Amino acid sequence: MAKWARVLEAQGNYAEALKIYIRSLPIEQEHNHNQDLIDYYINALAPMLKQLGESLFQAIWRETTGKECTREMREAIWQERDKLG
């Protein structure tokens, strides 16, 4: 799924790429418990946040998951976004 999201991102279709990244993250968290892959998705979400802005990012998150981004996840993504400059 990550490859598909990267293609969409390269095409400038950030909203659709974001939805795929958001859907993929809990799968990694629940089934693989691979911190490197979880970090990969957090790092992939950060440019989406920067590109789309907080309001649209959060709206897409809610639309995709049916709930708010957890505080822990939000802090991790926002921290990575801030590193992007």
Buried (B, 14 or more C-beta within 10 A) or exposed (E): EBEEBBEBBEEEEBBBBBBBBBEBBEEBBEEEEEEEBBEBBBBBBBBBBBBBEEEBBBEBBEEBBEEEBEEEBBEBBBEBBEEEE
